[in-house]
Amino acid sequence: MPELPEVETVARDLRPLITGATIVDATTHWARTLRGITPEAFADGVAGRRIEGVSRRGKQIVVELSGGSFLTIHLKMTGQLFVVRQDGPEDRYVRLVLELDDGREVRFRDIRKFGKIGLYVATDDPFAAIGPEPLSDAFTVAVFRKRLRARKGRLKPLLLDQTFVAGVGNIYADEALWAARLHPLRTARTLRPADERRLWLEIRRILTEAVIRRGSSIDDYTAPDGDGEMQDHLQVYQRTGEPCPRCGRPIRRVVVGGRATHFCSWCQRLPATDRAGARPILRTMSVPERRGGRWSELAAGEGSVGPGRESRPTPASRAERTRRAAATRRAAARASVGG
C-alpha cells in the first residue's frame, strides 16, 4: 500500500496539473469506491466546483474544492491517478472519472477495487483519529518521545498504527527500525532516550529521502509523472537472505501482525526482557542457510532439499518475480492512458 512518500508524490504531481480547473461532472463505475455517498450525490456535490489545491494527510490525498468542500482519495493497494484527455483510450479498471472544464479528466484506476474516495464539507474532519505528520516541524523529538512513552506495544506494530504517527507503513517502518538498530519486536517501554531520538531521526530522514526519490515503485504504485526510485535504495525491505549492508549477515523475515517484517538479527538485537514474549513469533522466522557461498532462506523447521528433488524457490527469487510482475502492471497502466 502506498505510504507517506508515495502519496506525497502523487499529490505533488497532481497539484500543477489540476489546480484551477473546474469539475463539470463525475462518473462512478464502481459504487463501492465512494465512501458513504451515492454516485448521484457525489456527482451533484462536485459539479461546478473549482479545484483550489491538492495536499496530503497521512496516506490520503486531499483535493480542496471551492466552497469549502474537499475530496479524500485513499489509493489503498492498487489505486492510481492519471490526468488524460477525455477522448483517451477506454480502461476497464477505471473506477471513477472527474471530468474537467478544459477537456481533460482525472481517472481513478484501481485493479483490486480497495481504494476509497470521499466527499466532505468544511466542518467535517475525517482525519480526527490520525496521528501527527512525521515530517512536520511540530513533530519534535519531545512530541515523539511523549507519545512513545505512553505506549507499551512492540515497535513494528506501533509504527504501523496510524493513530500513533501518520503515513508510515510496512516499507518505511522496516527501514527506519534497521537504520536505528532497533528490533521490530522490541517493546516501546525498553527504549532509552538515545534509542528514542535515533528512531525519530531515522523516521524523518528515511521518509524525506523517499519523498525526494518519488517513493518506492515495488508493487502497483506509480504517480502521474512516473514511477519512484526509492525501491533501489532500500536496505532491508524485501531483501530476505541478502547480506545486511552493515554487518554482512543475512536479512531475516518474520510475520508480525500479518505483515512481512525484514530485519538483521545481529544489528537489531532484541533485549533479554522481550525475548520470552517474542519467542512464538521468532519460531516462524526464516532461517538462513549457506549454499555454494551464497545465503538462501528456508522457513523455520524446513530441511535442505534432498538429492533429486526440485529446489524450493527462495524468498529472494519470489520477490524478484513479484517485482517484475508489478513493473509489467505499472507499464500496462501507463499504456492504458496513452503514457
Disulfide bonds with the S-S distance in Angstrom:
none
